[in-house]
């Protein structure tokens, strides 16, 4: 399902910051390091983000591609998780500065 968005992309996966340490720049630093590698390699970057994570990714220049849900149909506890497929491209990000 998501392959159409992430073909040929580097993926950022499992970027998680303990709630006690959020809003201190740790997530931004982790992502920025990955984006620098992508710029050097001249590849776009993909990520699957929760609503909370998508705020960070948007601030770094990621664009939403598709919203989707995963439903856990367990009869005792039906849960719906919402995610957003997001992409970032190195084009226009000042490669000469890296």
Secondary structure, 3 states (H helix, E strand, C coil): CCHHHHCCCEECCCCCCCHHHCCCCHHHHHHHHHHHHHHHHCCCEEEEECHHHHHHHHHCCCEEEEEEEEEECCCCCCEEEEEEEEEECCCCCCHHHC
